[in-house]
């Protein structure tokens, strides 16, 4: 693992350090939802069945939101295992951003540098070993603007949420079932099961406006 020249006296100081760069992070997102190109595996590797393993990855050169920022900012990203590997039974761990931060080769991300190495923890939930070839696109990173407000307003859930969608108080581009869908809680029945919304991100677009987040924040 790379040794960081930045030392923190406590976890609170580390969090405060990250927040100092959050405004720049938001500026580089330009108010938009962003997702990366595929993050690829850096070498051939075999994942034994039912086990977790650190997998070396190669970060692409165009991770725009992180440009010229400390690599600690990767801790603020989200991720998604590519469906072709998720269907095989592979899952990148939920703390992928933190592991990238801890294992990356340098302390500031410079846009344009190819092949910067780090690691993520991957679990093979299948009943057989799975091989990953060097260059395989294993997952993607996602990021969206963070609100400077510490509170969030829940506009509605259950029947109230459905009524707000029906009347246009909450408007979403695209068609229901194709571009977005209502998220349902199986523990409830009927209208009361509606707790939120799921948006589909077009993989052909690098980023797009995420108006719903602006509404909620």
C-alpha positions in Angstrom: 0.0 0.0 0.0 1.1 3.6 -0.7 2.2 5.6 2.3 0.4 8.9 2.7 2.4 12.0 3.5 -0.8 13.4 5.1 -1.2 12.5 8.7 -4.4 12.9 10.7 -4.6 13.3 14.4 -8.1 11.8 14.5 -10.9 10.6 12.2 -12.7 13.9 12.6 -9.7 15.7 11.2 -9.6 13.4 8.2 -13.3 14.1 7.5 -12.7 17.8 7.9 -9.8 17.6 5.4 -12.1 15.9 2.8 -14.8 18.6 3.2 -12.3 21.3 2.4 -12.0 19.8 -1.1 -15.8 19.1 -1.5 -16.5 22.5 -3.1 -13.9 21.9 -5.7 -15.2 18.4 -6.2 -18.7 19.8 -6.8 -17.4 22.5 -9.2 -15.7 19.8 -11.3 -19.0 17.8 -11.4 -20.6 21.0 -12.9 -23.9 20.2 -11.1 -24.3 16.9 -12.9 -24.4 13.2 -12.2 -21.2 11.6 -13.4 -20.1 8.0 -14.1 -16.7 6.7 -15.2 -15.7 4.5 -18.0 -15.1 0.8 -17.1 -12.5 0.4 -14.3 -10.4 -2.5 -15.6 -8.5 -5.3 -13.9 -4.7 -4.7 -14.0 -3.5 -8.3 -14.3 -4.9 -11.8 -14.9 -6.4 -13.1 -11.6 -8.5 -16.1 -10.4 -11.1 -15.7 -7.7 -11.7 -18.9 -5.8 -15.3 -19.8 -5.1 -16.9 -18.4 -2.0 -13.9 -16.2 -1.2 -13.0 -12.5 -1.2 -9.7 -11.2 -2.7 -8.0 -7.9 -3.3 -8.0 -7.4 -7.1 -5.5 -4.9 -8.7 -7.2 -2.3 -10.9 -6.0 0.3 -13.4 -7.6 3.7 -13.1 -8.4 5.5 -16.4 -7.0 8.9 -17.1 -10.3 10.8 -17.4 -11.8 10.7 -13.9 -12.8 14.3 -14.2 -14.4 15.0 -10.8 -11.2 13.9 -9.0 -8.8 16.0 -11.1 -6.0 17.5 -9.1 -7.6 16.5 -5.8 -6.3 14.3 -3.0 -7.1 10.7 -3.6 -9.1 10.7 -0.3 -11.9 12.0 -2.5 -12.4 8.6 -3.9 -14.0 7.8 -0.6 -16.9 10.0 -1.6 -17.7 8.0 -4.8 -20.2 5.2 -5.4 -19.7 2.2 -7.6 -21.5 -0.5 -9.5 -20.2 -3.9 -10.5 -20.8 -4.4 -14.2 -23.8 -6.6 -14.8 -21.9 -9.3 -16.8 -19.8 -10.0 -13.7 -22.6 -9.5 -11.2 -24.6 -12.2 -13.0 -21.6 -14.6 -12.7 -21.6 -14.0 -8.9 -18.9 -11.4 -8.5 -19.4 -8.4 -6.3 -17.1 -5.4 -5.6 -17.2 -4.6 -1.9 -19.3 -1.7 -0.6 -16.2 0.2 0.6 -14.5 0.2 -2.8 -13.9 4.0 -2.7 -12.1 3.7 0.7 -10.0 0.8 -0.5 -8.9 2.7 -3.6 -8.0 5.6 -1.3 -5.8 3.4 0.9 -4.1 1.5 -1.9 -3.6 3.9 -4.7 0.0 4.6 -5.8 0.0 8.3 -5.3 -1.7 10.9 -3.1 -3.1 13.3 -5.8 -5.1 12.2 -8.9 -3.7 13.8 -12.0 -6.0 13.7 -15.0 -4.2 12.3 -18.1 -2.1 9.7 -16.3 -2.8 6.2 -17.6 -2.6 3.0 -15.7 -2.6 4.3 -12.1 -2.9 1.2 -9.9 -5.0 0.6 -6.8 -7.0 -2.3 -5.4 -10.6 -3.3 -4.6 -12.0 -6.2 -2.6 -14.1 -8.6 -4.8 -16.1 -11.5 -3.5 -17.0 -14.6 -5.6 -20.4 -15.8 -4.5 -20.6 -18.5 -7.2 -19.9 -22.2 -6.8 -16.9 -22.2 -9.0 -13.6 -20.3 -9.5 -13.9 -17.3 -11.9 -11.0 -15.9 -13.9 -10.6 -12.3 -14.8 -8.3 -11.3 -17.6 -6.2 -8.2 -17.6 -8.2 -5.3 -19.1 -11.6 -6.7 -18.1 -14.0 -3.9 -17.2 -15.1 -4.9 -13.7 -17.0 -1.9 -12.4 -17.7 1.8 -12.7 -17.5 4.7 -10.4 -20.3 7.2 -9.9 -20.4 10.6 -8.3 -23.0 13.3 -7.8 -22.9 16.8 -6.3 -23.1 17.0 -2.5 -25.4 19.5 -0.9 -23.8 22.0 1.5 -26.9 21.6 3.6 -26.8 19.0 6.4 -30.6 18.4 6.3 -32.7 16.6 3.7 -36.4 17.1 3.1 -38.4 14.0 2.3 -41.1 15.2 -0.1 -43.3 12.3 0.3 -43.8 8.6 0.3 -46.6 6.1 -0.1 -49.7 7.6 -1.6 -48.4 11.1 -1.2 -45.4 10.3 -3.4 -47.7 8.7 -6.0 -50.0 11.8 -6.0 -47.0 14.1 -6.5 -45.9 12.2 -9.5 -49.4 12.0 -10.9 -50.0 15.8 -10.6 -46.6 16.7 -12.0 -45.2 18.1 -8.7 -42.4 15.7 -9.2 -41.5 15.5 -12.9 -39.0 13.1 -14.4 -37.8 12.9 -18.0 -38.4 9.7 -20.0 -40.9 6.9 -19.7 -41.8 4.9 -16.6 -40.6 1.3 -17.0 -37.8 2.4 -19.4 -36.1 5.4 -17.9 -37.4 5.3 -14.3 -39.6 3.3 -12.0 -41.2 3.6 -8.5 -39.3 1.8 -5.8 -41.6 -0.4 -3.7 -41.1 -1.8 -0.2 -42.3 -5.4 -0.1 -43.2 -5.2 3.6 -46.1 -2.9 2.7 -49.1 -3.3 0.4 -50.7 -1.0 -2.3 -49.9 2.7 -2.5 -48.1 2.6 0.9 -45.3 0.4 -0.5 -44.0 3.4 -2.6 -40.9 4.8 -0.8 -38.8 6.3 -3.6 -37.8 6.3 -7.3 -35.2 4.4 -9.3 -33.6 6.2 -12.3 -31.9 4.5 -15.2 -28.6 6.0 -16.3 -28.0 5.8 -20.1 -24.6 4.0 -20.4 -23.9 5.9 -23.7 -23.8 9.2 -21.9 -21.0 10.3 -19.7 -23.2 12.3 -17.4 -26.6 13.9 -17.3 -28.6 16.3 -15.1 -30.0 14.6 -12.0 -32.8 16.9 -11.2 -34.3 14.6 -8.6 -31.3 15.0 -6.4 -31.5 18.8 -6.7 -35.2 18.5 -5.5 -34.3 16.3 -2.6 -31.4 18.3 -1.4 
